[in-house]
Amino acid sequence: MASMRKRGSSPSFLPADSSVFFTIAVAMVSFFAGTIVTVHMNMECVGNANGLHSGVGGDHVHHFMDTKVEMLAQKRVRELQNAMPPPPHPNCEEKDQNEATNAAKATAASQPRVLKFPDSTKNYASGMVRTPKTDFFERLDLGVPMDLPKEYDSEVLVLYNRQQAIPKHYNDPSLLDGAKADAGDNDTTDSSQPSSQIPSMGTEDALKNCEIVNVVLANHDRRQNICTAIVPQYESFHIQKWMRIGYGGKPLDKKQDLRLVSRGMGNNGREQFLPPAKKDHQESWQMLSQYYKHFEAATDVLKPLVQKVATKHKTVTIMVSNFGQSELLANFVCSAKSRNMDLSSVLVFATDLETKELAESLGLTAFYDKWNFEAIPSEAANRYGDRLFTLMMMAKVMCVHMVSSLGYNILFQDVDMVWYKNPIPFFEEKGKLQGFDMMFQDDGGHSGRYLPYSANSGFYYVRNNPRTVHFFSALLNSVDLVLKTDSHQQALIAVMNEHVSLFGLKVKVFSRDTDEFPGGWHYHQKTGKYVRRMLSGTADPYIFHMSWTMNKDNKLLFLQQLGEWYVKDECVHKKPSELDFVVEDSSSPFADECCAAEPIIECHYRDKPSKIPCYDSPPIDKNGKSWWLPNNKLY
């Protein structure tokens, strides 16, 4: 008994519950109710005796009083019930446990809860997490050049098809981000509450239970209303694109019904992927017929040349040139010579005999395919995409197909190129890059024509294997697409997309935001950020590719201005036979006579990057400002 008192238990002679108290309370209310009724009855009798009310009126007053009394009685009972203390619990330990359980339930109810998926999606969507985009790209090298993450696209959403795929700590409330969404100055939300019901975790944890990961590269342009529908259906590895757009080249119109369009359809109603026309088919048949007819004879001549130039890891550097581009070919050799670089792996596919002679006079190995290149004119293309340009693109498709069929790795590059370091060891060395079949320079222009890789077809490396051999065969048989688009690059990327999906072709594009392989996109940047770093020595590139330039003449001027021109003026666009060489019996007489030891720097345009300030030169663009800052400053 004493021990029970110490623990606060009620003595045994006290009632075990509150029924007695409740009985007394009800009796008191009944007493008061009876008294009121009695008074009411007396008043009613007096009233009737005096004739103050009719029968109907008396009934109404009587009913009103009855209802009022009942309401007062019920109210008083509730007040007494609320005022009474809780009944003593027979087991204090059980009481403590119940109180703890209730407290835990209250705490759990107040904590944030993870987004719950309905039963109707559990076969394909049972959970979802967020993971940092940069971490995701480090864990899974998708091969595409990563768009640098910004505030509203810095995370990847991972969707799980069933419970077994969901990470172990998925329901941990601490994984919910507590940061508030940006609500402006009027935000009154509790900063301790999460801004999302989707957990956030590292990519390794997010993918730990995933046996298969399907990756969707999504448009993150906030200027458009884009919806992504995930449909539980017979699986597809292609994305359908539906737009509210009319027919006949009409632009995007929200009043239109959704209709299926190609991935190249723009908001302006312009289609970037039209199928080849009849004339494209016929011309491609003629080209391919000629090519396959003489393929064996051509490769018989080519094979010993490839064997001669290949590195010990079987890499051949391929360049294609006609005489119209001879100055650029010569400048590549002269700039490499100024840096004492080995060009023994270079094989020039000359589309005319003049270029073959020039290449050999520069000390290079050259091959002229008389069966397929005879119809290609020797002058330079007037502009990007003209007919001569397209024919040169076809030569670029044929040459890589031939070398690939002979079983060699390929470093393909255009002639508007400068080497700072030999890039071949970069690709041949064993490491993370060994897992890729094809590696490209980033073109820089991430337009719909080149999605999702934006691969530059003017500088790339290919490992010889069944996937890449078949790829070049498929590209060759897509000649009609090259002719239709006037672009070797657009056709190459379109075919490559399908081979990545269908055959597992592994492609890597080095982002324009990295240092290794800059090009014309960097040169023409408004800020000039990269070129300023390159000229100041803080960037360490392997090559520079003067792409993104309308024609050969501008390429030459830009290279002179950049301090990367090494061909003497008297040798520009000259055939070896037109020059009197001083050195006899030289393996590279043109290079010996025409290559300058130091760059020949000239100013042409003040609004383009230059090695030296060009304040006094005219702009090439309207109202173009000086690229150099005042007082000869790069920054």
DRENZA-143526 format. One record per residue (C-alpha): x, y, z; residue in one letter; residue number from 0. Coordinates in steps of 0.05 Angstrom, whole numbers, plus 5000, padded with zeros to 4 digits. Layout:
REM DRENZA-143526
xx, yy, zz, r, k
X, Y, Z, A, NUM $
...
***
This chain:
REM DRENZA-143526
xx, yy, zz, r, k
5000, 5000, 5000, M, 0 $
5055, 5049, 5019, A, 1 $
5093, 5035, 4956, S, 2 $
5031, 5048, 4915, M, 3 $
5022, 5116, 4948, R, 4 $
5093, 5135, 4933, K, 5 $
5081, 5121, 4860, R, 6 $
5019, 5165, 4861, G, 7 $
4968, 5109, 4857, S, 8 $
4898, 5120, 4886, S, 9 $
4880, 5085, 4952, P, 10 $
4840, 5021, 4943, S, 11 $
4778, 5049, 4979, F, 12 $
4770, 5105, 4925, L, 13 $
4724, 5090, 4866, P, 14 $
4759, 5057, 4807, A, 15 $
4724, 5103, 4757, D, 16 $
4683, 5166, 4753, S, 17 $
4613, 5135, 4747, S, 18 $
4592, 5159, 4817, V, 19 $
4611, 5230, 4801, F, 20 $
4574, 5227, 4735, F, 21 $
4511, 5200, 4770, T, 22 $
4510, 5256, 4820, I, 23 $
4520, 5308, 4765, A, 24 $
4462, 5280, 4724, V, 25 $
4417, 5279, 4787, A, 26 $
4432, 5352, 4801, M, 27 $
4415, 5372, 4730, V, 28 $
4351, 5332, 4733, S, 29 $
4331, 5368, 4797, F, 30 $
4340, 5436, 4766, F, 31 $
4305, 5413, 4703, A, 32 $
4245, 5388, 4743, G, 33 $
4240, 5453, 4781, T, 34 $
4240, 5494, 4717, I, 35 $
4187, 5449, 4686, V, 36 $
4142, 5457, 4747, T, 37 $
4147, 5532, 4744, V, 38 $
4134, 5529, 4670, H, 39 $
4071, 5487, 4681, M, 40 $
4043, 5536, 4733, N, 41 $
4056, 5594, 4686, M, 42 $
4021, 5559, 4629, E, 43 $
3960, 5545, 4672, C, 44 $
3955, 5617, 4695, V, 45 $
3963, 5641, 4624, G, 46 $
3907, 5597, 4599, N, 47 $
3861, 5617, 4655, A, 48 $
3869, 5690, 4637, N, 49 $
3857, 5674, 4563, G, 50 $
3922, 5705, 4541, L, 51 $
3940, 5650, 4490, H, 52 $
3904, 5607, 4440, S, 53 $
3914, 5532, 4437, G, 54 $
3963, 5538, 4380, V, 55 $
4002, 5593, 4414, G, 56 $
4005, 5553, 4478, G, 57 $
4032, 5492, 4442, D, 58 $
4087, 5535, 4409, H, 59 $
4109, 5564, 4475, V, 60 $
4108, 5496, 4508, H, 61 $
4151, 5465, 4453, H, 62 $
4200, 5523, 4455, F, 63 $
4208, 5516, 4531, M, 64 $
4218, 5440, 4526, D, 65 $
4273, 5448, 4475, T, 66 $
4306, 5503, 4515, K, 67 $
4306, 5461, 4578, V, 68 $
4336, 5401, 4542, E, 69 $
4391, 5444, 4512, M, 70 $
4408, 5474, 4580, L, 71 $
4410, 5405, 4612, A, 72 $
4456, 5376, 4557, Q, 73 $
4502, 5437, 4562, K, 74 $
4509, 5430, 4637, R, 75 $
4525, 5355, 4631, V, 76 $
4580, 5370, 4581, R, 77 $
4610, 5424, 4627, E, 78 $
4611, 5376, 4686, L, 79 $
4643, 5321, 4643, Q, 80 $
4698, 5368, 4619, N, 81 $
4712, 5393, 4690, A, 82 $
4722, 5324, 4718, M, 83 $
4794, 5298, 4726, P, 84 $
4814, 5236, 4684, P, 85 $
4802, 5170, 4718, P, 86 $
4862, 5139, 4753, P, 87 $
4898, 5087, 4711, H, 88 $
4905, 5018, 4744, P, 89 $
4975, 5009, 4713, N, 90 $
5021, 5070, 4714, C, 91 $
5074, 5038, 4670, E, 92 $
5022, 5023, 4616, E, 93 $
4999, 5096, 4623, K, 94 $
5070, 5121, 4611, D, 95 $
5077, 5076, 4550, Q, 96 $
5012, 5101, 4521, N, 97 $
5033, 5172, 4532, E, 98 $
5100, 5159, 4498, A, 99 $
5065, 5125, 4439, T, 100 $
5018, 5183, 4431, N, 101 $
5076, 5232, 4433, A, 102 $
5113, 5192, 4381, A, 103 $
5052, 5191, 4335, K, 104 $
5045, 5266, 4343, A, 105 $
5118, 5277, 4327, T, 106 $
5114, 5232, 4266, A, 107 $
5052, 5268, 4241, A, 108 $
5088, 5335, 4246, S, 109 $
5149, 5312, 4208, Q, 110 $
5153, 5319, 4132, P, 111 $
5132, 5259, 4091, R, 112 $
5163, 5232, 4027, V, 113 $
5122, 5238, 3964, L, 114 $
5075, 5178, 3959, K, 115 $
5059, 5146, 3892, F, 116 $
4990, 5115, 3880, P, 117 $
4978, 5041, 3868, D, 118 $
4960, 5056, 3796, S, 119 $
5033, 5072, 3779, T, 120 $
5069, 5019, 3821, K, 121 $
5090, 4977, 3761, N, 122 $
5132, 5034, 3732, Y, 123 $
5135, 5090, 3784, A, 124 $
5139, 5074, 3858, S, 125 $
5188, 5126, 3883, G, 126 $
5232, 5183, 3862, M, 127 $
5295, 5218, 3888, V, 128 $
5338, 5277, 3868, R, 129 $
5413, 5273, 3858, T, 130 $
5464, 5327, 3838, P, 131 $
5474, 5333, 3763, K, 132 $
5550, 5338, 3769, T, 133 $
5553, 5276, 3813, D, 134 $
5509, 5239, 3763, F, 135 $
5555, 5256, 3705, F, 136 $
5616, 5234, 3745, E, 137 $
5585, 5167, 3760, R, 138 $
5555, 5156, 3691, L, 139 $
5594, 5188, 3634, D, 140 $
5537, 5197, 3585, L, 141 $
5585, 5219, 3531, G, 142 $
5546, 5283, 3516, V, 143 $
5578, 5350, 3533, P, 144 $
5547, 5369, 3599, M, 145 $
5509, 5435, 3603, D, 146 $
5536, 5468, 3665, L, 147 $
5482, 5464, 3720, P, 148 $
5447, 5527, 3742, K, 149 $
5400, 5543, 3799, E, 150 $
5338, 5512, 3769, Y, 151 $
5369, 5452, 3733, D, 152 $
5423, 5429, 3781, S, 153 $
5392, 5361, 3799, E, 154 $
5373, 5297, 3763, V, 155 $
5307, 5262, 3779, L, 156 $
5312, 5187, 3787, V, 157 $
5246, 5148, 3781, L, 158 $
5241, 5076, 3809, Y, 159 $
5195, 5025, 3778, N, 160 $
5185, 4982, 3841, R, 161 $
5200, 4980, 3915, Q, 162 $
5261, 4935, 3907, Q, 163 $
5296, 4989, 3867, A, 164 $
5285, 5044, 3919, I, 165 $
5345, 5062, 3962, P, 166 $
5348, 5036, 4034, K, 167 $
5339, 5103, 4069, H, 168 $
5287, 5130, 4021, Y, 169 $
5238, 5148, 4076, N, 170 $
5288, 5184, 4120, D, 171 $
5260, 5254, 4131, P, 172 $
5330, 5283, 4136, S, 173 $
5339, 5270, 4061, L, 174 $
5286, 5322, 4046, L, 175 $
5317, 5389, 4029, D, 176 $
5300, 5441, 4082, G, 177 $
5317, 5500, 4037, A, 178 $
5258, 5545, 4020, K, 179 $
5238, 5556, 3949, A, 180 $
5249, 5626, 3925, D, 181 $
5184, 5661, 3942, A, 182 $
5208, 5733, 3940, G, 183 $
5202, 5786, 3995, D, 184 $
5132, 5763, 4014, N, 185 $
5153, 5693, 4033, D, 186 $
5125, 5675, 4102, T, 187 $
5137, 5600, 4099, T, 188 $
5171, 5563, 4155, D, 189 $
5244, 5556, 4136, S, 190 $
5248, 5492, 4177, S, 191 $
5199, 5458, 4130, Q, 192 $
5226, 5424, 4067, P, 193 $
5214, 5455, 3999, S, 194 $
5204, 5386, 3968, S, 195 $
5175, 5319, 3985, Q, 196 $
5227, 5285, 3940, I, 197 $
5288, 5259, 3977, P, 198 $
5358, 5282, 3956, S, 199 $
5419, 5237, 3958, M, 200 $
5485, 5223, 3923, G, 201 $
5483, 5186, 3857, T, 202 $
5518, 5124, 3884, E, 203 $
5464, 5114, 3936, D, 204 $
5409, 5134, 3888, A, 205 $
5428, 5081, 3837, L, 206 $
5452, 5027, 3886, K, 207 $
5393, 4981, 3875, N, 208 $
5384, 4996, 3801, C, 209 $
5398, 4938, 3754, E, 210 $
5381, 4980, 3692, I, 211 $
5383, 5056, 3685, V, 212 $
5346, 5089, 3627, N, 213 $
5370, 5160, 3617, V, 214 $
5327, 5214, 3587, V, 215 $
5362, 5279, 3566, L, 216 $
5308, 5332, 3577, A, 217 $
5301, 5402, 3551, N, 218 $
5312, 5451, 3608, H, 219 $
5291, 5515, 3573, D, 220 $
5242, 5551, 3620, R, 221 $
5216, 5594, 3563, R, 222 $
5171, 5539, 3538, Q, 223 $
5115, 5498, 3568, N, 224 $
5143, 5428, 3561, I, 225 $
5108, 5366, 3589, C, 226 $
5140, 5297, 3594, T, 227 $
5093, 5237, 3594, A, 228 $
5117, 5169, 3619, I, 229 $
5071, 5117, 3591, V, 230 $
5068, 5045, 3617, P, 231 $
5073, 5010, 3551, Q, 232 $
5114, 4964, 3505, Y, 233 $
5182, 4996, 3516, E, 234 $
5213, 5045, 3467, S, 235 $
5283, 5076, 3466, F, 236 $
5260, 5134, 3424, H, 237 $
5222, 5196, 3447, I, 238 $
5161, 5220, 3410, Q, 239 $
5153, 5295, 3402, K, 240 $
5083, 5326, 3399, W, 241 $
5071, 5399, 3387, M, 242 $
5013, 5448, 3382, R, 243 $
5031, 5469, 3312, I, 244 $
4996, 5475, 3245, G, 245 $
5017, 5450, 3177, Y, 246 $
5052, 5485, 3120, G, 247 $
5108, 5518, 3160, G, 248 $
5062, 5554, 3208, K, 249 $
5092, 5571, 3277, P, 250 $
5074, 5544, 3345, L, 251 $
5001, 5559, 3362, D, 252 $
4970, 5542, 3430, K, 253 $
4902, 5539, 3397, K, 254 $
4923, 5480, 3354, Q, 255 $
4914, 5407, 3373, D, 256 $
4976, 5368, 3391, L, 257 $
5006, 5329, 3333, R, 258 $
5066, 5284, 3323, L, 259 $
5127, 5319, 3293, V, 260 $
5200, 5304, 3280, S, 261 $
5253, 5321, 3331, R, 262 $
5277, 5374, 3283, G, 263 $
5213, 5414, 3282, M, 264 $
5224, 5485, 3307, G, 265 $
5176, 5533, 3340, N, 266 $
5176, 5574, 3276, N, 267 $
5148, 5515, 3237, G, 268 $
5213, 5501, 3201, R, 269 $
5234, 5429, 3193, E, 270 $
5308, 5413, 3201, Q, 271 $
5303, 5340, 3180, F, 272 $
5269, 5334, 3112, L, 273 $
5275, 5266, 3079, P, 274 $
5322, 5262, 3019, P, 275 $
5288, 5277, 2952, A, 276 $
5289, 5235, 2889, K, 277 $
5348, 5273, 2860, K, 278 $
5387, 5260, 2925, D, 279 $
5373, 5185, 2919, H, 280 $
5394, 5183, 2846, Q, 281 $
5459, 5221, 2858, E, 282 $
5476, 5178, 2918, S, 283 $
5465, 5115, 2877, W, 284 $
5514, 5139, 2825, Q, 285 $
5566, 5157, 2877, M, 286 $
5558, 5091, 2915, L, 287 $
5558, 5050, 2851, S, 288 $
5624, 5082, 2830, Q, 289 $
5653, 5075, 2900, Y, 290 $
5636, 5001, 2910, Y, 291 $
5656, 4984, 2839, K, 292 $
5728, 5007, 2852, H, 293 $
5731, 4995, 2927, F, 294 $
5777, 4935, 2922, E, 295 $
5825, 4969, 2874, A, 296 $
5828, 5032, 2916, A, 297 $
5841, 4996, 2981, T, 298 $
5896, 4954, 2949, D, 299 $
5933, 5018, 2935, V, 300 $
5915, 5048, 3002, L, 301 $
5934, 4990, 3046, K, 302 $
6010, 4996, 3044, P, 303 $
6006, 5071, 3056, L, 304 $
5963, 5059, 3118, V, 305 $
6012, 5007, 3143, Q, 306 $
6069, 5056, 3133, K, 307 $
6039, 5114, 3174, V, 308 $
6003, 5076, 3230, A, 309 $
6029, 5083, 3301, T, 310 $
6046, 5021, 3341, K, 311 $
5975, 5023, 3369, H, 312 $
5949, 5024, 3297, K, 313 $
5925, 5097, 3295, T, 314 $
5924, 5135, 3228, V, 315 $
5914, 5210, 3225, T, 316 $
5870, 5226, 3165, I, 317 $
5863, 5293, 3131, M, 318 $
5824, 5309, 3067, V, 319 $
5843, 5368, 3023, S, 320 $
5837, 5396, 2953, N, 321 $
5884, 5449, 2926, F, 322 $
5836, 5504, 2944, G, 323 $
5853, 5490, 3017, Q, 324 $
5927, 5481, 3005, S, 325 $
5947, 5541, 3048, E, 326 $
5912, 5512, 3109, L, 327 $
5945, 5444, 3098, L, 328 $
6013, 5477, 3092, A, 329 $
6001, 5518, 3155, N, 330 $
5984, 5456, 3195, F, 331 $
6050, 5426, 3176, V, 332 $
6090, 5490, 3187, C, 333 $
6060, 5503, 3256, S, 334 $
6074, 5432, 3277, A, 335 $
6145, 5438, 3250, K, 336 $
6156, 5501, 3292, S, 337 $
6140, 5459, 3353, R, 338 $
6182, 5399, 3331, N, 339 $
6122, 5352, 3326, M, 340 $
6122, 5284, 3294, D, 341 $
6073, 5281, 3235, L, 342 $
6092, 5212, 3210, S, 343 $
6023, 5185, 3226, S, 344 $
5988, 5234, 3178, V, 345 $
5957, 5208, 3114, L, 346 $
5928, 5261, 3067, V, 347 $
5871, 5240, 3022, F, 348 $
5884, 5288, 2964, A, 349 $
5824, 5300, 2919, T, 350 $
5869, 5325, 2863, D, 351 $
5939, 5312, 2839, L, 352 $
5963, 5383, 2857, E, 353 $
5947, 5370, 2930, T, 354 $
5980, 5302, 2928, K, 355 $
6044, 5336, 2902, E, 356 $
6040, 5390, 2956, L, 357 $
6028, 5342, 3013, A, 358 $
6088, 5299, 2993, E, 359 $
6130, 5362, 2986, S, 360 $
6110, 5379, 3057, L, 361 $
6138, 5312, 3080, G, 362 $
6070, 5277, 3087, L, 363 $
6044, 5212, 3059, T, 364 $
5987, 5224, 3009, A, 365 $
5935, 5182, 2972, F, 366 $
5897, 5203, 2910, Y, 367 $
5834, 5161, 2895, D, 368 $
5829, 5171, 2820, K, 369 $
5765, 5130, 2816, W, 370 $
5724, 5171, 2865, N, 371 $
5758, 5239, 2872, F, 372 $
5767, 5257, 2799, E, 373 $
5700, 5294, 2796, A, 374 $
5715, 5339, 2856, I, 375 $
5739, 5409, 2834, P, 376 $
5806, 5434, 2859, S, 377 $
5783, 5503, 2882, E, 378 $
5760, 5519, 2952, A, 379 $
5687, 5521, 2972, A, 380 $
5658, 5591, 2970, N, 381 $
5619, 5581, 3034, R, 382 $
5595, 5530, 3085, Y, 383 $
5543, 5483, 3054, G, 384 $
5553, 5499, 2980, D, 385 $
5557, 5442, 2929, R, 386 $
5633, 5438, 2929, L, 387 $
5632, 5437, 3005, F, 388 $
5583, 5379, 3003, T, 389 $
5626, 5340, 2954, L, 390 $
5686, 5349, 3000, M, 391 $
5642, 5323, 3057, M, 392 $
5629, 5260, 3016, M, 393 $
5704, 5250, 3007, A, 394 $
5710, 5253, 3084, K, 395 $
5658, 5198, 3090, V, 396 $
5693, 5153, 3039, M, 397 $
5763, 5160, 3067, C, 398 $
5745, 5140, 3139, V, 399 $
5704, 5081, 3112, H, 400 $
5764, 5055, 3073, M, 401 $
5813, 5061, 3131, V, 402 $
5763, 5032, 3180, S, 403 $
5751, 4972, 3134, S, 404 $
5826, 4959, 3136, L, 405 $
5823, 4951, 3212, G, 406 $
5857, 5015, 3238, Y, 407 $
5841, 5067, 3290, N, 408 $
5829, 5136, 3262, I, 409 $
5844, 5207, 3283, L, 410 $
5806, 5248, 3233, F, 411 $
5817, 5323, 3228, Q, 412 $
5804, 5381, 3182, D, 413 $
5861, 5422, 3153, V, 414 $
5843, 5486, 3190, D, 415 $
5879, 5458, 3251, M, 416 $
5938, 5475, 3296, V, 417 $
5971, 5426, 3343, W, 418 $
6000, 5451, 3409, Y, 419 $
6012, 5380, 3434, K, 420 $
6007, 5314, 3396, N, 421 $
5936, 5290, 3413, P, 422 $
5946, 5217, 3393, I, 423 $
5976, 5194, 3460, P, 424 $
5916, 5226, 3495, F, 425 $
5869, 5178, 3459, F, 426 $
5915, 5118, 3457, E, 427 $
5934, 5116, 3531, E, 428 $
5897, 5067, 3574, K, 429 $
5849, 5098, 3623, G, 430 $
5776, 5119, 3628, K, 431 $
5774, 5138, 3555, L, 432 $
5788, 5067, 3533, Q, 433 $
5715, 5050, 3543, G, 434 $
5693, 5096, 3487, F, 435 $
5689, 5077, 3413, D, 436 $
5687, 5148, 3385, M, 437 $
5709, 5214, 3415, M, 438 $
5694, 5283, 3387, F, 439 $
5710, 5356, 3396, Q, 440 $
5648, 5395, 3419, D, 441 $
5621, 5436, 3360, D, 442 $
5597, 5488, 3410, G, 443 $
5532, 5503, 3375, G, 444 $
5481, 5462, 3413, H, 445 $
5425, 5469, 3362, S, 446 $
5370, 5420, 3344, G, 447 $
5409, 5396, 3283, R, 448 $
5464, 5366, 3326, Y, 449 $
5428, 5342, 3388, L, 450 $
5444, 5310, 3435, P, 451 $
5520, 5305, 3422, Y, 452 $
5538, 5368, 3384, S, 453 $
5597, 5329, 3357, A, 454 $
5645, 5366, 3311, N, 455 $
5659, 5323, 3250, S, 456 $
5724, 5360, 3238, G, 457 $
5762, 5329, 3296, F, 458 $
5748, 5260, 3325, Y, 459 $
5781, 5195, 3344, Y, 460 $
5754, 5124, 3329, V, 461 $
5774, 5057, 3357, R, 462 $
5768, 5002, 3306, N, 463 $
5717, 4949, 3327, N, 464 $
5654, 4917, 3298, P, 465 $
5611, 4974, 3323, R, 466 $
5652, 5029, 3290, T, 467 $
5663, 4990, 3226, V, 468 $
5588, 4981, 3218, H, 469 $
5576, 5054, 3236, F, 470 $
5620, 5079, 3179, F, 471 $
5586, 5031, 3132, S, 472 $
5518, 5058, 3152, A, 473 $
5543, 5130, 3146, L, 474 $
5569, 5116, 3076, L, 475 $
5502, 5087, 3055, N, 476 $
5469, 5151, 3081, S, 477 $
5500, 5193, 3025, V, 478 $
5431, 5217, 3005, D, 479 $
5423, 5248, 3075, L, 480 $
5490, 5285, 3068, V, 481 $
5467, 5311, 3000, L, 482 $
5400, 5333, 3027, K, 483 $
5426, 5368, 3089, T, 484 $
5489, 5395, 3056, D, 485 $
5523, 5373, 3120, S, 486 $
5568, 5314, 3135, H, 487 $
5563, 5332, 3208, Q, 488 $
5487, 5331, 3213, Q, 489 $
5483, 5264, 3178, A, 490 $
5538, 5234, 3220, L, 491 $
5504, 5253, 3286, I, 492 $
5435, 5229, 3262, A, 493 $
5464, 5160, 3244, V, 494 $
5506, 5159, 3307, M, 495 $
5445, 5170, 3351, N, 496 $
5412, 5108, 3325, E, 497 $
5475, 5066, 3332, H, 498 $
5484, 5088, 3404, V, 499 $
5415, 5063, 3419, S, 500 $
5413, 5001, 3375, L, 501 $
5484, 4974, 3380, F, 502 $
5511, 5006, 3443, G, 503 $
5561, 5050, 3406, L, 504 $
5598, 5088, 3460, K, 505 $
5608, 5161, 3443, V, 506 $
5644, 5216, 3481, K, 507 $
5643, 5290, 3465, V, 508 $
5692, 5334, 3503, F, 509 $
5652, 5393, 3529, S, 510 $
5664, 5462, 3503, R, 511 $
5673, 5483, 3576, D, 512 $
5737, 5441, 3582, T, 513 $
5807, 5462, 3559, D, 514 $
5831, 5405, 3514, E, 515 $
5800, 5418, 3446, F, 516 $
5778, 5490, 3432, P, 517 $
5752, 5514, 3365, G, 518 $
5715, 5568, 3328, G, 519 $
5660, 5571, 3380, W, 520 $
5712, 5595, 3430, H, 521 $
5744, 5642, 3381, Y, 522 $
5678, 5677, 3366, H, 523 $
5654, 5681, 3438, Q, 524 $
5632, 5752, 3454, K, 525 $
5670, 5752, 3519, T, 526 $
5731, 5719, 3488, G, 527 $
5739, 5685, 3555, K, 528 $
5774, 5622, 3532, Y, 529 $
5820, 5655, 3480, V, 530 $
5842, 5706, 3532, R, 531 $
5862, 5648, 3578, R, 532 $
5897, 5614, 3520, M, 533 $
5937, 5675, 3500, L, 534 $
5956, 5689, 3573, S, 535 $
5980, 5617, 3582, G, 536 $
5929, 5596, 3634, T, 537 $
5893, 5547, 3587, A, 538 $
5931, 5485, 3563, D, 539 $
5898, 5459, 3499, P, 540 $
5921, 5403, 3453, Y, 541 $
5895, 5434, 3389, I, 542 $
5859, 5494, 3360, F, 543 $
5808, 5484, 3305, H, 544 $
5787, 5546, 3266, M, 545 $
5716, 5521, 3255, S, 546 $
5653, 5565, 3255, W, 547 $
5682, 5607, 3199, T, 548 $
5647, 5622, 3134, M, 549 $
5704, 5608, 3085, N, 550 $
5778, 5594, 3076, K, 551 $
5797, 5667, 3068, D, 552 $
5771, 5686, 3136, N, 553 $
5803, 5625, 3167, K, 554 $
5870, 5649, 3141, L, 555 $
5860, 5720, 3167, L, 556 $
5838, 5696, 3236, F, 557 $
5897, 5649, 3243, L, 558 $
5945, 5705, 3224, Q, 559 $
5914, 5751, 3275, Q, 560 $
5914, 5697, 3329, L, 561 $
5989, 5686, 3319, G, 562 $
5982, 5616, 3289, E, 563 $
6003, 5629, 3217, W, 564 $
6070, 5600, 3194, Y, 565 $
6068, 5600, 3118, V, 566 $
6110, 5653, 3082, K, 567 $
6071, 5699, 3036, D, 568 $
6109, 5678, 2973, E, 569 $
6086, 5606, 2983, C, 570 $
6012, 5617, 2995, V, 571 $
5969, 5579, 2944, H, 572 $
6030, 5558, 2904, K, 573 $
6045, 5491, 2873, K, 574 $
6113, 5460, 2889, P, 575 $
6129, 5463, 2814, S, 576 $
6120, 5539, 2816, E, 577 $
6175, 5548, 2868, L, 578 $
6250, 5545, 2861, D, 579 $
6274, 5503, 2920, F, 580 $
6344, 5518, 2946, V, 581 $
6352, 5453, 2983, V, 582 $
6358, 5394, 2936, E, 583 $
6342, 5321, 2951, D, 584 $
6300, 5341, 3011, S, 585 $
6242, 5298, 3034, S, 586 $
6202, 5361, 3049, S, 587 $
6226, 5417, 3003, P, 588 $
6162, 5458, 3009, F, 589 $
6165, 5457, 3084, A, 590 $
6239, 5474, 3084, D, 591 $
6229, 5535, 3039, E, 592 $
6160, 5560, 3060, C, 593 $
6153, 5548, 3135, C, 594 $
6170, 5606, 3181, A, 595 $
6204, 5590, 3248, A, 596 $
6162, 5643, 3283, E, 597 $
6089, 5660, 3273, P, 598 $
6072, 5714, 3221, I, 599 $
6024, 5759, 3259, I, 600 $
5980, 5810, 3223, E, 601 $
5921, 5851, 3247, C, 602 $
5857, 5849, 3205, H, 603 $
5797, 5861, 3251, Y, 604 $
5797, 5897, 3317, R, 605 $
5735, 5861, 3342, D, 606 $
5764, 5791, 3336, K, 607 $
5815, 5757, 3382, P, 608 $
5887, 5774, 3366, S, 609 $
5956, 5760, 3393, K, 610 $
5971, 5834, 3394, I, 611 $
5924, 5894, 3402, P, 612 $
5891, 5913, 3336, C, 613 $
5859, 5979, 3356, Y, 614 $
5870, 6012, 3288, D, 615 $
5840, 5956, 3247, S, 616 $
5767, 5959, 3222, P, 617 $
5714, 5914, 3253, P, 618 $
5687, 5854, 3215, I, 619 $
5619, 5859, 3249, D, 620 $
5576, 5921, 3248, K, 621 $
5593, 5968, 3306, N, 622 $
5645, 5917, 3330, G, 623 $
5685, 5940, 3390, K, 624 $
5758, 5927, 3404, S, 625 $
5771, 5856, 3430, W, 626 $
5831, 5882, 3469, W, 627 $
5814, 5925, 3529, L, 628 $
5845, 5995, 3537, P, 629 $
5918, 5999, 3556, N, 630 $
5936, 5934, 3521, N, 631 $
5900, 5891, 3572, K, 632 $
5872, 5822, 3558, L, 633 $
5828, 5824, 3621, Y, 634 $
***
